[in-house]
Amino acid sequence: MNIHEYQAKQLLDKYGVAVPRGGVAHSVDEAATQAQELGGPGYVVKSQIHAGGRGAGRFKDNPDGKGGVRIVKSVEEVREAAREMLGHVLVTKQTGPAGKEVKRIYIEEGCDIARELYLGMLLDRETSRLTMMASTEGGMEIEEVAAETPEKILKVSIDPATGMLPYHARNLAFGLGLEDKQVGSAVKFMLAMYKAFTELDASIIEINPLVITAGGEVMALDAKMNFDDNALYRHKDIADLRDEDEEDPAELEASKHELNYIKLDGSIGCMVNGAGLAMSTMDIIKLYGGEPANFLDVGGGATQERVTIAFKLILTDPNVEGILVNIFGGIMRCDVIAEGVVAAARETRQDRQFAASFRTACERQYNNDSLLGVGRSPAWQRNCVVPERS
């Protein structure tokens, strides 16, 4: 689950992570009030959407104008920026050409920046440990840094038995070239960030840029936080931060029915059980020159009703020209999938091309036994229906 920048900063502030003062606004008047409370002399007005590159982005109705993050010097300029942002569609490299409508903005106090750095934390799948990463290349996409100058990325792998210790943070601070009181501020910042990550069951925290102020303080100028959906039952306060307006309607509907659905740009819809088989199915489609329209894993515990909903979700995409159902019966009963698909097809009266492949655990055993010349017991024959041909 994703949240907005201002929400991430509010959470981090509770754990002692240094962030600039600021407030969220949903109207021009609210923006002006927030600016007056901050007192100036400078302000930063930030569009709040679930996408990066807001500063470099442009509004759809004014492509030659200013971006979604602006530095202003007066309350009146805050009003002007708010008028030009709220209710307008911001297009960034992460939103795609459709962009996203700005429904809220964040008014933040200005900051005297001496240096811009990068700091992030995530779970490293290779080591199965939380890893904190830092770089001197603040403000750049970390993926670009990894591709072009990987030597500029510093990493610390954290042993879960000890957690993050002060020396981990000091090593990163020294690697970033920090000195004197900057080191102490950075250590405090990193340890607080680690505590927030672990106690809130985050999946990623990214501070880009992490700034060193002229006074030597370390501060999060921007913040991104994602959370493990499987742990949200422990954090109702986090779940309440979810902004459904920022999510794809089909993906949101899928999540309500415990379906794993991600919309893609292709024309062949996919319904598969098991994430691995789903990814393999998409690979096969691409291998033969097609493009998958979605990732859809119905899981191993789907009901007929859930399968029907999944099929309807695929059909909501107007780009879908055909549908491929690929089911392994080892984790899901094939008849349940078939009944759900048939029910959805009858309700929607869909006329798109359709292909299905069902493979059962019994079928695999049947083929193996045939090769080995092994006989089948009456009980096996009663419980397994083997197709006449594959």
Secondary structure as UniProt FT lines:
FT   HELIX           5..14
FT   TURN            15..16
FT   STRAND          22..25
FT   HELIX           28..38
FT   STRAND          43..47
FT   TURN            54..56
FT   STRAND          58..59
FT   TURN            60..61
FT   TURN            63..64
FT   STRAND          69..72
FT   HELIX           75..85
FT   TURN            86..87
FT   STRAND          89..91
FT   TURN            93..95
FT   TURN            97..98
FT   STRAND          100..101
FT   STRAND          105..109
FT   STRAND          113..124
FT   TURN            125..128
FT   STRAND          129..135
FT   TURN            138..139
FT   HELIX           142..148
FT   HELIX           150..152
FT   STRAND          153..158
FT   TURN            160..162
FT   HELIX           166..175
FT   TURN            176..177
FT   HELIX           181..199
FT   TURN            200..201
FT   STRAND          202..213
FT   TURN            214..215
FT   STRAND          218..220
FT   STRAND          224..227
FT   HELIX           229..234
FT   HELIX           236..239
FT   TURN            240..241
FT   HELIX           244..246
FT   HELIX           249..256
FT   TURN            257..258
FT   STRAND          260..263
FT   STRAND          268..272
FT   HELIX           275..287
FT   TURN            288..289
FT   STRAND          294..297
FT   HELIX           304..315
FT   TURN            318..319
FT   STRAND          322..328
FT   TURN            329..330
FT   HELIX           334..348
FT   STRAND          353..359
FT   HELIX           361..372
FT   HELIX           378..383
//
